[in-house]
Amino acid sequence: FSAMISATLRAFGQSAPGRPLEVLELPDPRPLGETEVEIRVEHCSVCHSDVHLLDGDWGEVARPLVPGHEVVGHVVRAGSQAKISEGALVGLGWQAGACGACGACRSEREHLCSGGKVRTCMGRPGGFADRVRCDARFCFELPTELDRTTAAPLLCAGLTVFSPLERLGVRAGSRIGVVGVGGLGHLAVRFASALGASVIAFDPDRSKKELALSLGAADLVDARGPLPRGVVDLLLVTTHATLDWNAWMGALDLEGTLCLVGIPGAPLTLSADPLLDEQKRITGSVIGSAKTMRRMLAFAAEHRIAPIVERMPMSSANEAITRVREGRARMRIVLDRLG
């Protein structure tokens, strides 16, 4: 594999916020670290986080910005201390490294690293390129049962929804509400249903009801309201929309939990009453640990959980970004390798 690697990195990158992506020839990064691997990108899906970065919604980042953090490909080079072999088929998500020394890292919660978390496409080229690098601890061999051409969204979207379902104890008999049947939400419905939960999907688009039922939901409720009261134990909010949080807290039963995995467009404002009188909780969740990633991939393989995707060539990256930005993507768009 190593003999096939070019001296430069070919990528789709952006020079300034709001500008379209263009094909770039970037200098080959610094020498490969002892614990790093280099992955030949074969498939990379488009996440709404990529759009936020490209549009400058999360502040300024290093440019040229090469987005992409839901990657599937083969390892083409491995450092001397990397515990993965050249030729392995792997997936890479939002996180590409961690300090290894902080309290979170020492307790196998690397995704909460406070001493030097490395993001796959921030400050370094991401997956809209012919190759991408990461610490070997954060690339994961894919189970053979998974379809490599559609598996990429599992590496971020799948982990993002599976992790809180597992952490918050979802099991047979749990009553789960999934707010938003999109790139995150459709996988949340599938995972929660496979865990044995009774699932209600909430979305303003009533035409998604047949889809929601096919994914395992018992019903789809119009998210514009009126909302049913006390019908779920856990609400997983996958949308970035700003919601009427008091109304949504009312959909929870006593001692229920509202969990954010989407990033709201404005601060949360709500009454303290449901937190006090009904002992309800609000929490959030960001990706998941390396161990959780492995469990998620194994669970998806066992239960045949696959994302719903559209596939496009990497040369159509600008079109794909526009469709995601405008909400026209059917769940997830996977871009196939550059060149």
C-alpha positions, 0 to 999 in steps of 0.5 A: 500500500505504502508504495501507492501513496502520492507525495501530496494530498488531493482534497476538496477544501474551502478557503473562506466561510461560505465559499464553495469547496474546490479541489486542492493539492495539499502538501503531505502532512508531517511524518506519520506518528508511531501510533497513527494510521493513514486511511485511504478514503473510500466513502465519506458521508456528509454530516450537518456538523460539516455544514456548520463548520463550512458556514462559520456557525461555530466560529473561525477554524483553520483553513483551507477547511477539508470537511468530512468525519464519517469515513470508511476506507482501508489502512494504507500506512500504520505507525510502528506502535499502531495496533492495527494492520495495513489493509484493514477495513476501518471506520473513523468518526468525529474524534481522531485523537485524545491526550490519554492522560486526563481523568476522562481518558484514564476512565475510558471516556476518551470522547470527554477528553479535556487535555487535547481532544483531536477532531477529525476535520478541525485543524487537519484535513478531514475525509473529503480527501483521498487520505485521512489520518488519525490515532489508531485508537480511534479507527475501528475495524468494521464487522464483515456484516456491515455494507461498507458502501453505506456504513459511514454514517454509523461512525458519527450519527450512529454513535451519537444516538446509540451512546445515550440510549446505552448510557441511559439504560434503554431496554425492553419496556422503555418508552422512547421519544425521538424528536426529528426523523432525519440523519440522526433520528432515523438511526435513533428509531432503529437502535431504540427499537432493536433494544426492545423499546417502544418508540414514538417518533416526532416530526413536523412532516407527517409524510414521514409516518410510513418511514417511521413505522418501517424503522420500528416506531409505534407512531409518528406524532406531529411535532408542531403539537399539541403534544401528548403528555407523560407518554415517554420516559426518554426524549432524544432530541436529534434536531437543531431547531429551537423548541418550546422546551416547556411543552416538550418536558410535558411529554415526559412521564415523571422522572423522565429525561430529555437528552440533547444530541442535536445542538439547539440554535438558541439557549434553552429556556424553561420553567423549573417546575418539571425539574422540581415537582416532577423530578425530570432531568435534562442532559446531553450527549456527545459521540461516545467512547472507543468501547461504545463505538465497538459495541455500536458497530457490533450491535448494528451488525447483529441487528442489521441496522444500516443508515438510509443513504443516497450515494454521490461521487466526491466530485459532487461534494458541493451539491451534497453540502447544499442539499444537506444545508437546505434539508433536501438530503434523504437522511444521509449522503455518502460521497464515494472516493475522490479520483 
